[in-house]
Amino acid sequence: ARRQNLPRIEGHRRGVASVRRTVEECARIGIQQLTLYCLSSENWKRPQIELDFLMHLLEQYMIEERSTIMAQNISVRTIGHRDGVSESAIREMDKTIAMSAKNTGTRLCLAINYGGRAEIVDAVRRIAAEVAAGTQAIEEINEQTVSDHLFTAGMPDPDLLIRTASEMRISNFLLWQISYAELWVTDRCWPEFDEDDLHAAIRSYASRDRKFGGLSQESAVLR
């Protein structure tokens, strides 16, 4: 919006169109899961008029996209804290989540009032409470234990992290889960992001040799 000398809320409005394009294309090509960072826990520092507009967009999206979500067999989930999210937006979110719960296609996960550090702190607190209650042995705590106590429990870790607007930072997003995600950065802003950008990111991902700390496939064969 700044680049085009438009109000900030116009950027958010057009960003919803990018959400629609990206979700529908992911469903069409069979992506297992798409997680979108809708609202950071740090975004509450923004002007109230902007926050109110974001709540309106979230509520509107949940209502207007239900028919498409159901037609494309998409299941919807959210992660993050509900504190601060408007009651009307939560109500419509819950309706869409419940309606799409049995869908078996792409899972659309919306990160709303979400922060990666807060998620990990919450998980540590829950594990500590279980230790105190005697239901969790300290010596049995491992990486899977932590994963099982995150908002994303039961979801696959991301394979690909797409960052728009040339931003070279993670911005507190899925800090635990993206430890081995491949990064792809574009100079295009999110409201400009379209199907061609999505396919470019996927092609880049497909060309990479994911070693997960070991040898590359070629090196392993040579050895």
Secondary structure, DSSP 8 states (H G I E B T S, - for coil): -TTTT--HHHHHHHHHHHHHHHHHHHHHHT-SEEEEEEEETTGGGS-HHHHHHHHHHHHHHHHHTHHHHHHTT-EEEEES--TTS-HHHHHHHHHHHHHTTT--S-EEEEEEEE-HHHHHHHHHHHHHHHHHHTSS-GGG--HHHHHHTSTTTTS---SEEEE-TT--S-TTSSTTTTTT-EEEE-SS-GGG--HHHHHHHHHHHHTS---TTS--HHHHHH-
